[in-house]
Amino acid sequence: MEFDILVFEKIKDLITNNKTFTITTHINPDGDAIGSTLALYGILKQLGKDVKVVIPNNCPDYLHWIEGFESIIIFDKMKQQALDFFNKTDVFFCLDYNNLSRIEIMGEAIKSIQKTHILIDHHPNPECFADVAISKTESSSTAELVYHTIIGCGYQQYITKEIAEALHTGIITDTGGLSHNSSRPQLYYVVADLLTKGVDKSFINDKLFNVFSFSRMQLLGTILKDNFVYIPEYKTGYMFITLENQKKFDFQLGDTEGFVNYPLSVKDIQFCALFTEYEKNMTKISFRSKGKFPANQFSAKFFNGGGHLNAAGGRINLNLLDSIAIFEKGLASFKELLLIN
């Protein structure tokens, strides 16, 4: 993964010559979103900058331990406070998303403010809204790119144990514990360097992966037993979560983390999806695939979504049954790709 040193110089100039910064990330922020934003927040605070992280909505409880989380502005709960800070911001950092629609109403507010935007992201097909961009689809995570940005700008001496923990969290969560999108040797040099800062990987794994409730495990059992459909002629499987399931098992934000990966453990399944039902005829879908099957293309074509080759997401304003029907019908147009993997 190669970087243009001139981009790092531009970012460093913008940091040096400006005072107030807003760091943003996508809706329903995950470990990479929170880890990368709080790591950058920690660097800018040490540089004496006036900086806030603003996220569209809250994230799962198991990410609240990361240093700096208590300072985050949650837009849908603290809208006026966020808008006031936006209006005095000199530079916006846009992390782990590459299209303003990914932050929904918050994106409209940012777009209306004519300030400098710096994009750091690893998703394909970026929208051209940023003044300076680091966009690397081959990167494991945005946290990895933030690490390289910190080093490239000459700020490595500011990487504390807490900042290293945030970066490690982003990398680990976006790679499923280094199980996918993690084959480049360069990534392991990054992880090794973070460990030298005092990161306790066992502590972080425990915080991220051993925090779920008993009701969440019961939900998973029900989904695997009753709501798992296998379509062998397309080497595909899907699972679904109804509103009734959510109510019965006291569904909480973040409870479905990792659910979508279960069908891929079936020997012949190459592509899978997890459908989650919402009120007002809206369904959210997560996709995973093996090999070269383009989960992102399927998501974009049928569910207004996108993402990576093997990990994507989308949503559609239809009820659960109609959404599943579109999915099953859409498989026919991807049959050749499904069967060659």
N, C-alpha and C positions, 0 to 999 in steps of 0.2 A: 504494500500500500504506500504509494508515493504522495508527498505533499508539496505544494508550492510555497516556498519560504516567504514569498512576497505577500501571501494571504495572511500568514502569521504576523508579518510586519504591519500590515494594515490594521489587524485586530489590536495589536499592541498600541499602535498610534491612537486608535479610537479610545482605548481604555485610558491611556496616559492623558489625553487631551479633553476628556469629558468627566463629569462628576457623578451623574445620576443614571442608574441602569435598572432596567426591568428585565428579569429572566422569566421566560414563559415556556410552557410545554403543553402537550395535547390533553384533550378531554379524557376522563377516566385514567389518570396518570398511573403508570406501572412503576416497577422498580428502576428501570432505566431512566424514565422521565424524572422521577424524584431524585435518584442518585446523581444524575448528571447535573441537574439544576442546582442542587444543594452543594455539590462540589465546586461549581463555578462561583456560587454565592460566597462560599468560604474564602476563595482566592480574592475576590473583589473586596470583601470586607477587610481583609488584611492589607489591601492596597489603599485603604482609607476612603473607599467609594460609598456613596449613598445608594444602596441596592436593595431590591426586594424580589423575591420569587413570587409570581402570581400564577396560580393554576386554575383552570376553568371550574373544576369541582373537586371534591375530596378524593383521597386515595384510600386503599385498604389500611386498616389499623396496623398491620404488621410492618408498615413502612414508617410509622410515626416516630420510631426510635432514632432515626438518622439525625445527626447533629444539624441544627438549624431549622428543623421542621416547624417548631413553635412559632417561627417568624414568618411563615408562609401566609400570603393573602389568598383566600379561597374566593374566587370571583362570584360564584352564585350565592355566597353567604355575606360577602363584604364588598358588594359592587361599587358603592360610592368611594370607599377607601382605595380600591383598585384604580378607579377612574381618576381620582385626584393624583395618584402617583404616576399614572400614565401621562398626565398632562404636564408634569414637570420632568419627565424622563428625557435624557439626551440620546440614549442608545437602547434599543430592544434586542435582547438575545432570544432567538427562537430555537429551542432545543427539542429534538426528537419528533419533529413534525416538519413537513415541507410544503404545506398548503394551509392558508389561513382558515379554510373551512374546517380543519381538524380541531380548531379551538372555538368553533361555532360563534356565538354572539360576542365573545371576547375578541375574536379576530376582526369583527366589524369595527369595534372600538379602536383597536390598534391601527387598522388600515386608515382610519380617518385622521390619525395623528401623523403628520409628515415629519417623521424622525428616522434616524438611521437604524437599519435592521441587519443583524448578523445571524446567519443561519448555520447551525451545526447539527447535522442529521445524517442518517444512514438509510433512509427510505428511497425507493426509485421514483423517477419522474417528478422532480421538484418543480413547484410553481415559481416563476421568476418574480419574486417580490422583494428579495433581500439585496442589500447593497454589497455585502460581503458574504460569501458562502463557502463552507466546508461540507461537501456532500459526497459521501463515500459509501456506496451500497455494499462494498465488500467488507466493511467494518462489522465487527460483531455487535456493536451497540453504539449509541451516542456517547455513553460514558467513556468508551475507548477513545472516541474522537476528542472529547473534552480533555482527556489525559494528554493526548498529543498536542492539543492547542495550548495547554498549560506549559508543556515542555518547549513547544515551538516559540512561545512568547517569552521564554526565559524566566518563568515563574516557578520552576521546580522546587526552589527552596521554601515555597509556601505550602507544599503538600504535607499537611499534618496527618496524624493518624486518623482523625475524624474525616478529613477530605478523602483519604485513601479508602476508608470504609465505604463512603458514599459511592466512589467510583467502582469499587469491587462489587458492591450491591448491584449497580447498573449492569455490569458485565455478566455477573452470575445469573441474574434474573432473565436477561434477554437471550442467553444461550442455553437456558435450562440446565444450569450447573455445568457449563462447558460441554454439553452433549450435542449441540447443533450450532451451525454457523460459527465454528470455532476451530477451524483446521489450519489457520495461518500461524506459523511459529512466532511471528511478531507479537501476537496477542499474549502468548505465555511469558514473553519478556515484560510486557506491561503488568500482568498479574504478579510476576515475581517481584517487580519493583514495588508494587503496592504492598506486598507482604513485608518488604524490608522496612516499611513505615510503621509496622506494628499491628497490621491487620490480623485479627484472629478469625480465620476462615470458618472454624467450627462454630464460633459464637454467631457469626453472620448467618451461616446455614441454619442454625437453630432458630434464629429470629425470623427467617424467611420461610422455612419449610416445615417447622414443627409448631405451628401456632393456631391450627384450625380447631374448630369446635366439634364436639361429638355429633351435633345435628348436621354439620357440614359433611361428615363422613357417612351419615345415614342418607343424606341427599345423593351423594355419589353412588352409594349402593343401589338406591332406587333407580337412578338414571341408567346404570350399567345393566340392571336386571330388566327394567320395564321400558326404558326409553332409548334403546340402542338398536338401530336398524342396520343390517348388513346387506349390501347390494353386490353380490359376487360378480355379476356380469360386467360391472364397471370398476371392480376392485376398490369399492368405496363403502364407507360407513358413515353414519351420522347419529348424533344424540340430540335430545331436546329437553328443555326445562320449561315446564308450564308455570303459570302463575299459581296454580294449586300446589305444585311441588314447592315453590318458594314460600308460600304461606305455611305449609305444613312443617317445613324444616327451618323456619325462622331465618330465611335467606338474608345474608349480609353482603355488603360490598366486598368483593375479593374472594368470595366463597368458591367461584368456579375456576379459580386459578389452577391451571394444569389439566382440567377436565378434558379439554379438546384433544390432548395428546393420547388418551387411552386407546381409541380405535386403531391408531398406528401400530400398537403392539400386536395386533392380529396379523398373522403371517402374510396374508394376501392383500391386505388393505394398503392402497397407495395414496388415497385421498380421503379426508374426513372433514366433518363440520360439526359444530356445536351451535344449536339454535336456542336462544333465550327469549322467552316471551315477555313483552312489556305491555303496559296499559295503552289504550288508544290505538290499537292496531299497529303496533310497531314491534319488529323482531330484530334482534341483534344476532349476527352470525360470526363465528370465528372459524378459520380454515387452517388446516395443516396438510402437508403432503410430503412424500418421499421423492428422492431422485430429482428428475427434471420437470416434474409436473408443475405447471404455473398456477399455484393457488391464487396468486394476486390477479392474474388475468381472469380467472373464473369469477372472483369476487367483483372485479370492476365491471364485467359484462352483465352480471345478473343482480348485484346487490349494492351498487353505488359505492363500492369499496376499493381496496387496494392493499398494498403492503409489500412483503418480500416474496420471493419465489416459493418458498416452502411454509410461509406463515403470513396470513393475511386476515383481514376482517372487513365487515360491511354491515349495513343495516338497511331495512326496507320498511316502508309504511304499509305493511300488510299484517294480517294475523298469522299466527304460527302455522296453521295448516296450509294456507296459501303460499307462505314462504317456502315451506318444505316441498310443495308441489312444483314451484319454480326450480328449486334445486334439483329435484329428481328429473324433471324434463330437460334441464340444462346439461345434464351429464352426457346426453346423446351427442351433443356438438363437440364434446371433448373426449369422446370414446377412444379415438385413435391414440391420443396422448396418454390416456389412462392405461391402455393395454400394452404400450411399448415400454412402460417403466417396470 
